[in-house]
Amino acid sequence: MRNKLATKHFYITQLGFEEIGNYEGYLMVKKDTVEIHFFEFKELNPKENYAQVYIRTNDIDNLYQSISDHKIEVHPNGTLQTKPWGQKEFALLDPDHNLLTFGQPM
């Protein structure tokens, strides 16, 4: 993360995570059984960031609807769709362009 406040706002206010740790240069958030840890990297160039996280869910349709209802931008190439590998998925980018892909087995 480049900016802890921006990351915290996105994950907590927009995605519904809760803060479980906040230390010098470090942030931890959790939602259900998913826990994500961030370290501060102020020099990160978001356009060159290749970090990604895959989050499995049992309710992809309602999660996608919630993302849409909260006007959170879905990645242009990551709309909700069934993939050839048997997963129903969608993806979005956080403020630092970490790719978050959400998936559910079909």
C-alpha positions as CSV (number, residue, x, y, z in Angstrom):
1,M,0.0,0.0,0.0
2,R,1.2,3.5,-0.7
3,N,-1.3,5.3,1.5
4,K,-2.7,3.5,4.6
5,L,-5.7,5.8,4.9
6,A,-6.8,5.2,1.2
7,T,-6.3,1.4,1.6
8,K,-8.2,1.4,4.9
9,H,-11.1,3.4,3.4
10,F,-11.4,1.1,0.4
11,Y,-11.3,-2.2,2.3
12,I,-13.3,-1.2,5.3
13,T,-15.8,1.4,3.9
14,Q,-16.3,0.0,0.5
15,L,-15.7,-3.7,0.8
16,G,-16.9,-4.3,4.3
17,F,-13.7,-5.6,5.9
18,E,-12.9,-4.8,9.5
19,E,-9.5,-3.5,10.8
20,I,-7.8,-6.1,13.0
21,G,-4.4,-4.5,13.2
22,N,-2.8,-1.2,12.5
23,Y,0.9,-0.6,13.1
24,E,3.7,1.6,11.8
25,G,3.7,0.8,8.1
26,Y,1.4,-2.2,8.4
27,L,-2.4,-2.8,8.2
28,M,-4.5,-5.9,8.6
29,V,-8.1,-6.3,7.6
30,K,-10.5,-9.3,7.8
31,K,-13.9,-10.2,6.5
32,D,-15.4,-13.6,7.3
33,T,-12.5,-16.0,6.9
34,V,-10.4,-13.8,4.6
35,E,-7.5,-11.9,6.2
36,I,-5.3,-9.5,4.2
37,H,-2.1,-7.9,5.4
38,F,-0.6,-4.8,3.8
39,F,2.8,-3.3,4.2
40,E,3.6,0.3,3.4
41,F,5.5,0.8,0.1
42,K,5.2,4.5,-0.7
43,E,7.4,4.1,-3.9
44,L,5.0,1.6,-5.5
45,N,4.0,2.6,-9.0
46,P,0.4,1.3,-9.3
47,K,0.7,1.0,-13.1
48,E,3.6,-1.5,-12.5
49,N,2.0,-3.4,-9.6
50,Y,1.4,-7.1,-10.4
51,A,0.2,-8.2,-7.0
52,Q,-2.9,-10.2,-6.9
53,V,-5.1,-12.1,-4.5
54,Y,-7.7,-14.8,-5.2
55,I,-10.6,-14.9,-2.7
56,R,-13.0,-17.9,-2.8
57,T,-16.6,-17.3,-1.8
58,N,-19.7,-19.4,-1.6
59,D,-22.0,-16.6,-2.7
60,I,-20.5,-14.9,-5.7
61,D,-23.8,-13.6,-7.2
62,N,-24.7,-11.7,-4.0
63,L,-21.1,-10.4,-3.6
64,Y,-21.1,-9.2,-7.1
65,Q,-24.4,-7.5,-6.6
66,S,-23.2,-5.8,-3.4
67,I,-20.1,-4.5,-5.3
68,S,-22.4,-3.1,-8.0
69,D,-24.7,-1.6,-5.5
70,H,-21.8,0.2,-3.8
71,K,-20.7,1.5,-7.2
72,I,-17.3,-0.2,-6.8
73,E,-15.6,-0.3,-10.2
74,V,-15.1,-3.8,-11.5
75,H,-12.0,-4.4,-13.6
76,P,-12.9,-3.9,-17.3
77,N,-11.7,-7.5,-18.1
78,G,-13.1,-8.9,-14.9
79,T,-16.9,-8.8,-15.1
80,L,-18.8,-11.7,-13.6
81,Q,-18.5,-14.8,-15.8
82,T,-18.0,-18.5,-15.7
83,K,-14.5,-19.5,-16.7
84,P,-13.5,-22.7,-18.6
85,W,-11.7,-24.0,-15.4
86,G,-15.1,-24.3,-13.6
87,Q,-15.0,-21.1,-11.5
88,K,-17.5,-18.2,-11.6
89,E,-15.3,-15.1,-11.1
90,F,-15.1,-11.3,-11.2
91,A,-12.1,-9.0,-10.4
92,L,-11.4,-5.4,-9.3
93,L,-8.4,-3.3,-8.5
94,D,-7.8,-1.6,-5.2
95,P,-6.3,1.9,-5.0
96,D,-2.8,0.6,-5.5
97,H,-3.9,-1.7,-8.4
98,N,-3.6,-4.9,-6.4
99,L,-5.8,-7.3,-8.4
100,L,-8.6,-8.9,-6.3
101,T,-10.3,-11.8,-8.0
102,F,-13.3,-13.4,-6.3
103,G,-14.3,-16.9,-7.4
104,Q,-16.8,-19.7,-6.6
105,P,-16.6,-23.2,-7.9
106,M,-19.4,-24.1,-10.3
